[in-house]
Every structure is written in structure tokens, then in C-alpha cells.
Amino acid sequence: MEKKDRVEIASDVNTRDGIGIEVYRNEELVVDIFRDDAERTRTITVHKQNISLELMEESIEIFKKEIPWDFIED
């Protein structure tokens, strides 16, 4: 079976204040990477116990390409 990956750019202003990416494999959320402007942090949340190093590296590269690195000031 062919693996189908999908990346969505998502902003959040309720529980967190920032923007990030969500990475789905076969319609299941596996990892999200988020830039929190209020906390001034960048974090990775893994939603699946095991993901490949290749998928993690690819996800980080997509995050760096799609999400501005600088925090937004309030």
C-alpha cells in the first residue's frame, strides 16, 4: 500500500498563539511543528509512537521553508 502524506499549515490563536504545520500520513496526524509567538518557542509534538527519521527531517525542512522563522510581536 502506498503511503500518502499531507501537510497543512495551521494557525492557532486560542490555546496557543502562533503558526505551524501538521503532517498527516494516510489521513492520520503524526507530527506537528509549531512556532508559538507568545512563548517565543518552536516545538515538535509527535502524535504517533514511532515515525521515521526521514519523515521527521522532511517535516522540519517543510516547517523551515513554509513558516517564517521570526516571532511576531504583540
N, C-alpha and C positions, 0 to 999 in steps of 0.2 A: 504494500500500500504506500502510495506517495504521501510524504508529509507536506502539509500546506501551512505555510507561515503567513502571518498577517501582522502588520504593525499599525497601531493607531496612536496619533498624537492626542493627548488629553490634558486639559487644564482643570484645575481644581481651586475653588475659592471658598469652599465650605469648611471641610475638616483640615485642609492644608491650603497653602496659598502659593501656587506655582504652576508648573507645566512639566509634562514628561511624556514618556512613551509607554505603551503597553504592548507586549509581544505575545501573540497567540500562536499556538501550534495545534492544528486540527481543531480549531474553534475553542481551545482551552487556554485560558490565561496562564502563562508560565513564568513571566517575569515582568516587572515594571521598574522603570528608572525615572526618578522624579527630582526636579530642581525646586526646592522649597525656598521661596523668596523671603518669607517671614523668618524662618530659622537660619537662612543662608547656608543650606546644606544640599548635597546631592546624594541620594540614597538609591540602593537597589533592593527590591523586595522580590524574593523568589517564591513563587506560588506552587511549585512542584518540587518534590524532594530531590530529584536528580535531573539536571539539564547538562547538556554537553558544554565543554569549554568553548567549542566553536560557536555555539549559539550565544553564549554569554559575551564572547568577544565581538561577535557581529552586532549584538544588541547595543553594546557600549559604543561601537562605531556609529551606528544609526543615531543614537542619542546625541553624540558629539556633532554629527552633521546636521540634524534637524532642530535641535533645541539650542537657542542662544546660551552661551556659557555665562555671561554676566547676569547677576541677580538684578531684579527690578526693585528700585527703591520706592517705598510708600510715600 
